[in-house]
Amino acid sequence: MYPVKRSRERLDLRELASDDVDAMLAIYGSAEATEHMSFAPRTRDQVEQIVARSIAAATATPRTEYALAVVERETAELIGFGRLATDPHQQRGATMGFALRPASWGVGYGRETVRLLLGVGFDDLGLHRVWGARSPFNQASARTMAAAGMVEEGLIREHVLKAGKWRDSVVHAILDREWRPTT
């Protein structure tokens, strides 16, 4: 499926473009935004590579990764990033992740972003299960995924190695029969 375009109340999802690097750097290069992610802040060169790989992956056949820009409709600014990747080890399953620039936190954009990603997964791709993992210390992400209808399933022990230390991850998931696109 290419190109992806989806909208909700205040946000749009769209394919990444090469001129999104600086806006993506505001997320991926931020120590605050990456505090609970599985990686340290990225350099501009690294973000350029990520954007280029994401653009190339968008037209792959079959498409297995949906790396998408989250755009605030009122300002037309890229404020976040969402990713849905099909899981080769699970039939009709995918992992999802999202990140917003810190200036956009606290106003419900996270929930809206997750709902947009789930819409792609269930409505467009016909998936059965979508899951995401978060840091145990990221309570905002826990609230966001729960508000979007995802259920906390459990813990993956020592799942992420960051800054030389192992960190657990908490898994949240939702099934197709639990998906309600209007909420």
LINMO-V423697 format. One record per backbone hydrogen bond with DSSP energy under -1.0 kcal/mol. CO is the residue of the C=O (numbers start at 0). NH is the residue of the N-H. Records with the same first field share a line. If there is no record, write none. Layout:
# LINMO-V423697
CO: NH, NH
This chain:
# LINMO-V423697
5: 12
9: 72
10: 7
11: 70
12: 5
13: 68
16: 19
19: 23
20: 24
21: 25
23: 26, 27
24: 28
26: 29
27: 41
29: 33
33: 36
42: 46
43: 47
44: 48
45: 49
46: 50
47: 51
48: 52
49: 53
50: 54
51: 55
52: 56
53: 57
55: 58
56: 59
63: 85
65: 83
67: 81
68: 13
69: 78, 79
70: 11
71: 75
76: 71
78: 100
79: 69
80: 98
81: 67
82: 96
83: 65
84: 94
86: 89
89: 92
91: 127, 128
92: 86
93: 130
94: 84
96: 82
98: 80
100: 103
101: 104
107: 111
108: 112
109: 113
110: 114
111: 115
112: 116
113: 117
114: 118
115: 119
116: 120
117: 121
118: 122, 123
119: 124
120: 126
127: 175
128: 93
129: 173
130: 95
131: 171
133: 169
134: 137
136: 138
137: 141
138: 142
139: 143
140: 144
141: 145
142: 146
143: 147
144: 149
145: 148
150: 172
153: 170
155: 168
159: 166
161: 164
164: 161
166: 158, 159
168: 155
169: 133
170: 152, 153
171: 131
172: 150
173: 129
174: 177
179: 182
